């Protein structure tokens, strides 16, 4: 069962440290973990190596408090948030509904949006919000994820947490060629692997002589089959 974590602009590491006692963590796990802040995670729809497209900022968002350029403040967790939003910002609310109807009325466009967001896609606005939600305030809430501050100021957010499994394993699998490695992706995913990274011979060769890599690691890489 997912728990909720209220987040203000704190270092994301601190959030996860607080959640560790509950064996939970935030879904997004960006590579910038040591420097990123909550505002950046939300504004860039951060995902990461392990969260894929199901545990990113967009899909783990529960509610958000945003401030529009007009000064209107909306807390989407409020029971009457949609009514308040439509009353205070009627043109914006109607515009969101008009865009939703336009997308849904064009099957080719709707199918393209759905296909784009079945894969990792954090470029531009989260257009899937127009298909995933029906009320203007819900569309606006998730449209803010990935908007990079261009639509509103994010003052507060509540995200659903995901389980932080106590035992984790990392494996190194060797394949005779790139085709064999690619063929293993589907069965590994079916086996519930959380992250897969493909390193071809060129990428391994690039660190063999690196000054920052450990000597033992360089020697190991040189002894790999086919090196």
Residue frames as qw, qx, qy, qz and C-alpha x, y, z in Angstrom:
[[0.000, 0.889, 0.458, 0.000, 0.00, 0.00, 0.00],
 [0.426, 0.469, -0.022, 0.773, 1.44, 3.36, -1.01],
 [0.344, -0.677, -0.386, 0.523, 2.05, 5.93, 1.68],
 [0.264, 0.892, 0.179, 0.320, 2.12, 9.67, 1.16],
 [0.606, -0.280, -0.115, 0.736, 5.03, 11.99, 1.71],
 [0.095, 0.974, 0.201, -0.042, 4.51, 15.74, 1.99],
 [0.709, 0.029, 0.112, 0.696, 7.46, 17.53, 0.39],
 [0.044, 0.974, 0.019, -0.221, 8.69, 21.09, 0.58],
 [0.582, 0.743, -0.302, 0.136, 11.86, 22.31, -1.21],
 [0.598, -0.637, 0.487, 0.013, 14.21, 20.04, 0.74],
 [0.133, 0.503, -0.822, -0.230, 17.07, 17.92, -0.47],
 [0.838, 0.024, -0.337, -0.428, 15.53, 14.72, -1.81],
 [0.524, 0.193, -0.775, 0.297, 18.12, 12.65, 0.09],
 [0.151, -0.148, 0.596, -0.775, 16.72, 14.01, 3.37],
 [0.733, -0.001, -0.041, -0.679, 13.23, 12.93, 2.34],
 [0.820, 0.135, -0.545, -0.113, 14.40, 9.39, 1.66],
 [0.284, 0.233, -0.748, 0.553, 16.36, 9.28, 4.90],
 [0.424, -0.114, 0.408, -0.801, 13.20, 10.18, 6.79],
 [0.831, 0.100, -0.158, -0.524, 11.28, 7.47, 4.93],
 [0.426, 0.370, -0.824, 0.055, 13.89, 4.75, 5.46],
 [0.232, -0.132, 0.795, -0.545, 12.43, 3.76, 8.83],
 [0.692, 0.274, 0.339, -0.576, 9.17, 2.94, 7.05],
 [0.523, -0.015, 0.774, 0.357, 10.90, 0.90, 4.32],
 [0.440, 0.791, 0.426, 0.012, 9.64, 3.41, 1.80],
 [0.372, -0.292, 0.264, 0.841, 11.16, 5.93, -0.58],
 [0.403, 0.640, -0.003, -0.655, 10.19, 8.42, -3.23],
 [0.848, 0.392, 0.355, 0.025, 9.59, 6.98, -6.68],
 [0.505, 0.836, -0.174, 0.128, 11.87, 9.27, -8.72],
 [0.766, -0.479, 0.224, 0.366, 15.55, 8.36, -8.49],
 [0.504, 0.857, -0.090, 0.050, 17.37, 10.80, -10.82],
 [0.808, 0.202, -0.201, 0.516, 21.09, 10.61, -11.48],
 [0.133, 0.592, -0.207, 0.767, 21.43, 14.05, -9.86],
 [0.661, -0.555, -0.505, -0.022, 20.39, 12.56, -6.52],
 [0.601, -0.295, -0.307, 0.676, 23.22, 14.26, -4.62],
 [0.159, -0.063, 0.030, 0.985, 22.29, 17.74, -5.82],
 [0.191, -0.430, -0.598, -0.648, 18.63, 17.76, -6.85],
 [0.192, 0.063, 0.506, -0.838, 15.84, 19.45, -4.93],
 [0.350, 0.431, 0.800, -0.230, 12.12, 18.72, -4.79],
 [0.356, 0.728, 0.078, -0.581, 11.27, 21.66, -7.04],
 [0.176, 0.530, -0.681, -0.474, 13.55, 20.34, -9.75],
 [0.206, 0.042, 0.977, 0.018, 12.22, 16.80, -9.44],
 [0.370, 0.598, 0.626, -0.337, 8.66, 18.01, -9.98],
 [0.292, 0.784, -0.082, -0.542, 9.39, 20.68, -12.58],
 [0.193, 0.522, -0.732, -0.392, 11.43, 18.25, -14.70],
 [0.928, 0.016, -0.039, -0.371, 9.24, 15.17, -14.16],
 [0.005, -0.594, 0.803, -0.054, 12.29, 13.35, -12.87],
 [0.958, -0.025, -0.186, -0.218, 12.39, 9.61, -13.25],
 [0.326, -0.669, 0.666, -0.047, 15.66, 7.71, -13.04],
 [0.209, 0.348, -0.892, -0.200, 17.23, 4.35, -13.73],
 [0.005, -0.094, -0.978, 0.187, 14.83, 2.22, -11.68],
 [0.333, 0.371, 0.525, -0.690, 11.49, 4.03, -11.53],
 [0.265, 0.277, 0.798, 0.466, 10.77, 3.81, -15.24],
 [0.174, -0.294, -0.323, -0.883, 7.45, 5.35, -16.32],
 [0.545, -0.525, -0.619, -0.210, 5.32, 4.06, -13.43],
 [0.586, -0.626, -0.343, 0.384, 7.08, 5.59, -10.42],
 [0.385, 0.292, 0.040, 0.875, 8.21, 8.93, -11.82],
 [0.013, 0.144, 0.344, -0.928, 7.15, 12.33, -10.48],
 [0.438, -0.059, -0.363, -0.820, 4.03, 12.39, -12.69],
 [0.664, -0.202, -0.662, -0.284, 2.64, 9.03, -11.58],
 [0.498, -0.270, -0.679, 0.467, 3.47, 9.31, -7.89],
 [0.061, -0.190, 0.126, -0.972, 1.99, 12.80, -7.48],
 [0.107, -0.495, -0.837, 0.205, -0.99, 12.90, -5.12],
 [0.016, 0.928, 0.372, -0.014, -1.69, 16.62, -4.76],
 [0.516, 0.146, 0.027, 0.843, -0.01, 19.95, -5.29],
 [0.064, -0.871, -0.304, 0.382, -0.35, 23.56, -4.19],
 [0.524, 0.234, 0.318, 0.755, 0.44, 25.99, -7.00],
 [0.018, -0.732, -0.192, 0.654, 0.46, 29.75, -7.45],
 [0.552, 0.608, 0.446, 0.356, -0.54, 31.22, -10.81],
 [0.364, 0.197, 0.059, 0.908, 0.86, 34.49, -12.25],
 [0.261, -0.650, -0.325, -0.635, -2.45, 36.14, -11.34],
 [0.156, -0.410, 0.573, -0.692, -1.80, 35.38, -7.67],
 [0.850, -0.185, -0.115, -0.480, -4.40, 32.63, -7.44],
 [0.086, -0.403, 0.883, -0.222, -3.38, 29.87, -5.04],
 [0.849, -0.024, -0.248, -0.465, -4.87, 26.41, -5.55],
 [0.298, -0.351, 0.865, -0.201, -4.45, 23.38, -3.30],
 [0.562, 0.096, -0.641, -0.515, -5.57, 20.41, -5.39],
 [0.251, -0.095, -0.923, 0.275, -6.12, 18.35, -2.24],
 [0.305, 0.119, 0.364, -0.872, -9.00, 20.63, -1.20],
 [0.389, 0.346, 0.848, -0.100, -12.38, 18.87, -1.64],
 [0.388, 0.825, 0.367, -0.186, -13.68, 21.80, -3.71],
 [0.398, -0.451, 0.388, 0.698, -10.44, 22.51, -5.55],
 [0.306, 0.289, 0.685, 0.595, -11.97, 22.15, -9.01],
 [0.011, -0.854, -0.513, -0.083, -14.87, 24.49, -8.24],
 [0.321, -0.817, 0.021, 0.478, -12.48, 27.07, -6.77],
 [0.432, -0.201, 0.537, 0.696, -10.17, 26.78, -9.77],
 [0.220, 0.503, 0.675, 0.492, -12.99, 27.25, -12.29],
 [0.131, -0.905, -0.395, 0.094, -14.44, 30.16, -10.33],
 [0.334, -0.792, 0.145, 0.490, -11.17, 32.06, -9.96],
 [0.122, -0.455, 0.631, 0.617, -9.61, 31.15, -13.32],
 [0.718, 0.422, 0.436, -0.341, -12.55, 30.48, -15.70],
 [0.553, 0.731, -0.302, -0.262, -10.62, 31.16, -18.93],
 [0.028, 0.534, -0.845, 0.014, -7.74, 28.89, -17.95],
 [0.521, 0.015, 0.803, -0.289, -10.06, 26.10, -16.81],
 [0.719, 0.555, 0.244, -0.338, -12.12, 26.30, -20.00],
 [0.375, 0.736, -0.523, -0.212, -8.98, 26.40, -22.12],
 [0.217, -0.349, 0.908, -0.078, -7.78, 23.16, -20.54],
 [0.627, 0.284, 0.664, -0.294, -11.12, 21.49, -21.29],
 [0.600, 0.717, -0.077, -0.346, -11.05, 22.78, -24.87],
 [0.175, 0.626, -0.749, -0.126, -7.58, 21.31, -25.41],
 [0.422, -0.100, 0.879, -0.198, -8.71, 18.02, -23.90],
 [0.685, 0.489, 0.424, -0.334, -11.69, 17.82, -26.26],
 [0.463, 0.758, -0.353, -0.294, -9.51, 18.73, -29.24],
 [0.033, -0.476, 0.878, 0.031, -7.02, 15.95, -28.46],
 [0.480, 0.096, 0.835, -0.252, -9.72, 13.36, -27.81],
 [0.637, 0.613, 0.221, -0.410, -11.55, 14.35, -31.00],
 [0.497, 0.689, -0.499, -0.172, -8.46, 13.50, -33.03],
 [0.973, -0.203, 0.103, -0.042, -7.84, 9.76, -32.59],
 [0.783, 0.419, -0.194, 0.416, -4.48, 9.86, -34.35],
 [0.062, 0.694, -0.353, 0.625, -3.26, 12.60, -32.01],
 [0.717, -0.515, 0.245, -0.401, -4.64, 10.89, -28.91],
 [0.994, 0.012, -0.019, 0.108, -2.98, 7.60, -29.88],
 [0.573, 0.560, -0.285, 0.526, 0.32, 9.40, -30.48],
 [0.255, -0.689, 0.360, -0.575, 0.20, 11.04, -27.04],
 [0.897, -0.337, 0.176, -0.225, -0.58, 7.71, -25.35],
 [0.925, 0.241, -0.115, 0.271, 2.25, 5.98, -27.22],
 [0.313, 0.702, -0.324, 0.552, 4.74, 8.72, -26.36],
 [0.344, -0.606, 0.444, -0.563, 4.12, 8.40, -22.64],
 [0.982, -0.153, -0.042, -0.103, 4.22, 4.61, -22.49],
 [0.789, 0.184, -0.206, 0.549, 7.98, 5.05, -22.78],
 [0.449, -0.560, -0.198, 0.668, 10.26, 7.34, -20.79],
 [0.274, 0.601, 0.338, 0.670, 9.46, 10.83, -22.02],
 [0.344, -0.688, -0.363, 0.526, 10.21, 13.92, -19.95],
 [0.271, 0.013, 0.286, 0.919, 10.56, 16.43, -22.78],
 [0.220, -0.307, -0.328, -0.866, 8.06, 19.29, -22.79],
 [0.533, -0.212, 0.291, -0.766, 4.69, 19.43, -21.10],
 [0.215, 0.020, 0.967, -0.134, 3.02, 16.25, -19.80],
 [0.439, 0.058, -0.359, -0.822, 0.36, 16.17, -22.50],
 [0.379, -0.173, -0.905, -0.078, -0.88, 12.81, -21.22],
 [0.054, 0.220, 0.604, -0.764, -2.60, 14.78, -18.45],
 [0.452, 0.175, -0.155, -0.861, -5.26, 15.75, -21.00],
 [0.655, 0.020, -0.661, -0.364, -6.09, 12.07, -21.50],
 [0.397, -0.037, -0.836, 0.377, -5.53, 10.80, -17.96],
 [0.041, -0.356, -0.601, 0.714, -7.83, 13.25, -16.18],
 [0.079, 0.635, 0.678, 0.361, -11.22, 14.86, -16.72],
 [0.213, -0.911, -0.311, 0.164, -11.45, 17.84, -14.35],
 [0.355, 0.859, -0.126, 0.347, -9.55, 21.07, -15.12],
 [0.376, -0.813, 0.404, -0.187, -7.77, 21.18, -11.75],
 [0.881, -0.190, 0.416, 0.120, -6.55, 17.58, -12.19],
 [0.736, 0.575, 0.124, 0.336, -5.27, 18.32, -15.69],
 [0.083, 0.911, -0.230, 0.332, -3.49, 21.45, -14.41],
 [0.693, -0.623, 0.359, -0.058, -2.04, 19.57, -11.43],
 [0.851, -0.078, 0.431, 0.291, -0.25, 17.00, -13.58],
 [0.562, 0.756, 0.108, 0.319, 0.49, 19.40, -16.41],
 [0.200, -0.934, 0.279, -0.103, 2.72, 21.27, -13.95],
 [0.776, -0.371, 0.466, 0.208, 4.94, 18.19, -13.66],
 [0.666, 0.147, 0.470, 0.560, 7.67, 18.74, -16.21],
 [0.250, 0.900, 0.309, 0.178, 6.61, 22.33, -17.01],
 [0.618, 0.082, -0.121, 0.773, 9.89, 23.75, -15.63],
 [0.190, -0.495, -0.352, 0.771, 8.13, 26.63, -13.87],
 [0.043, 0.083, 0.436, 0.895, 6.54, 28.08, -17.01],
 [0.327, -0.507, -0.648, -0.465, 2.91, 27.61, -15.92],
 [0.547, -0.763, -0.108, -0.327, 2.87, 28.20, -12.17],
 [0.045, 0.576, -0.684, 0.445, 4.96, 28.23, -9.01],
 [0.764, -0.231, -0.600, -0.054, 4.90, 24.94, -7.11],
 [0.270, -0.682, 0.361, -0.576, 4.62, 25.75, -3.40],
 [0.491, -0.297, 0.748, -0.334, 3.99, 22.29, -1.98],
 [0.662, 0.190, -0.593, -0.416, 3.44, 18.74, -3.14],
 [0.693, -0.262, 0.596, -0.310, 2.31, 15.42, -1.71],
 [0.504, 0.403, -0.699, -0.309, 3.70, 12.31, -3.37],
 [0.960, -0.182, 0.026, -0.212, 2.92, 8.64, -2.94],
 [0.228, -0.646, 0.727, 0.053, 5.87, 6.64, -1.72],
 [0.847, 0.242, -0.429, -0.202, 6.99, 3.28, -3.08],
 [0.907, -0.413, 0.061, 0.065, 8.44, 0.27, -1.22],
 [0.158, 0.785, -0.594, 0.080, 12.16, 0.38, -0.47],
 [0.962, -0.041, -0.264, -0.049, 13.08, -3.29, -0.60],
 [0.553, -0.760, 0.342, 0.029, 15.59, -4.24, 2.13],
 [0.673, -0.228, 0.605, 0.359, 17.52, -6.65, -0.10],
 [0.540, 0.783, -0.094, -0.296, 18.85, -5.64, -3.52],
 [0.776, -0.141, 0.485, 0.377, 21.12, -7.50, -5.93],
 [0.347, 0.808, -0.281, -0.384, 23.28, -6.30, -8.79],
 [0.852, -0.011, 0.483, 0.201, 24.61, -8.70, -11.40],
 [0.123, 0.664, -0.501, -0.541, 27.08, -8.55, -14.29],
 [0.831, 0.270, 0.483, -0.054, 26.03, -10.70, -17.25],
 [0.120, -0.525, 0.593, 0.598, 28.38, -11.32, -20.17],
 [0.769, 0.494, 0.345, -0.214, 27.17, -11.99, -23.72],
 [0.690, 0.006, 0.472, 0.549, 29.08, -12.99, -26.86],
 [0.216, 0.258, 0.384, 0.860, 27.67, -10.11, -28.92],
 [0.193, 0.047, 0.172, -0.965, 25.32, -7.11, -28.82],
 [0.572, -0.115, -0.510, -0.632, 22.46, -9.07, -30.40],
 [0.568, -0.225, -0.776, 0.155, 22.49, -11.68, -27.65],
 [0.162, -0.146, -0.496, 0.841, 22.52, -8.96, -25.02],
 [0.361, 0.004, -0.105, -0.926, 19.52, -7.21, -26.56],
 [0.602, -0.154, -0.688, -0.374, 17.63, -10.51, -26.83],
 [0.430, -0.203, -0.765, 0.434, 17.95, -10.91, -23.05],
 [0.109, -0.152, 0.190, -0.964, 16.17, -7.64, -22.26],
 [0.625, -0.253, -0.320, -0.665, 12.60, -8.96, -22.56],
 [0.766, -0.248, -0.591, 0.047, 13.07, -12.07, -20.38],
 [0.381, -0.009, -0.498, 0.779, 14.95, -10.04, -17.76],
 [0.291, -0.208, 0.037, -0.933, 12.08, -7.55, -17.63],
 [0.743, -0.258, -0.447, -0.426, 9.62, -10.41, -17.27],
 [0.690, -0.157, -0.595, 0.380, 11.74, -11.63, -14.35],
 [0.337, -0.904, -0.263, -0.023, 11.05, -8.24, -12.72],
 [0.607, -0.039, -0.056, 0.792, 14.51, -6.73, -13.12],
 [0.070, -0.868, -0.326, 0.367, 14.23, -3.09, -12.01],
 [0.144, 0.894, -0.258, -0.338, 17.04, -1.68, -14.12],
 [0.873, 0.158, 0.317, 0.336, 19.14, -2.84, -17.05],
 [0.046, 0.891, -0.278, -0.357, 22.21, -1.12, -18.43],
 [0.903, 0.348, 0.153, 0.200, 23.90, -2.24, -21.62],
 [0.221, -0.816, 0.408, 0.344, 27.65, -1.68, -21.88],
 [0.869, 0.492, -0.041, 0.046, 29.16, -2.51, -25.25],
 [0.841, -0.041, -0.029, 0.538, 32.85, -3.15, -25.86],
 [0.310, 0.609, 0.011, 0.730, 33.50, 0.50, -26.70],
 [0.428, -0.790, 0.012, -0.438, 32.11, 1.71, -23.36],
 [0.888, -0.424, 0.021, 0.174, 34.20, -0.84, -21.44],
 [0.730, 0.252, 0.016, 0.635, 37.31, 0.12, -23.37],
 [0.064, 0.803, 0.033, 0.591, 36.78, 3.79, -22.51],
 [0.535, -0.770, 0.187, -0.293, 37.36, 3.14, -18.79],
 [0.955, -0.016, -0.155, 0.254, 40.09, 0.51, -19.02],
 [0.598, 0.205, -0.171, 0.756, 42.79, 3.16, -18.92],
 [0.218, -0.843, -0.167, -0.462, 40.88, 5.71, -16.87],
 [0.276, 0.367, -0.575, 0.678, 42.88, 7.26, -14.05],
 [0.465, -0.328, 0.307, -0.763, 39.80, 7.43, -11.82],
 [0.913, -0.093, -0.263, -0.298, 38.90, 3.74, -12.13],
 [0.667, -0.579, 0.466, -0.061, 40.42, 1.27, -9.70],
 [0.109, 0.544, -0.792, -0.255, 43.42, -0.76, -10.94],
 [0.357, 0.027, 0.926, -0.121, 41.65, -4.02, -10.09],
 [0.571, 0.590, 0.398, -0.410, 38.65, -2.95, -12.14],
 [0.383, 0.724, -0.408, -0.403, 40.81, -2.11, -15.17],
 [0.063, -0.357, 0.925, 0.111, 42.53, -5.49, -14.99],
 [0.481, 0.264, 0.784, -0.290, 39.17, -7.24, -14.71],
 [0.552, 0.689, 0.106, -0.458, 37.85, -5.46, -17.79],
 [0.248, 0.643, -0.651, -0.317, 40.91, -6.46, -19.81],
 [0.159, -0.171, 0.972, -0.017, 40.32, -10.10, -18.93],
 [0.651, 0.339, 0.395, -0.552, 36.69, -10.17, -20.10],
 [0.659, 0.206, 0.675, 0.259, 36.00, -12.55, -23.00],
 [0.495, 0.709, 0.386, 0.321, 36.78, -11.03, -26.36],
 [0.165, -0.959, 0.061, 0.223, 38.90, -8.18, -24.92]]
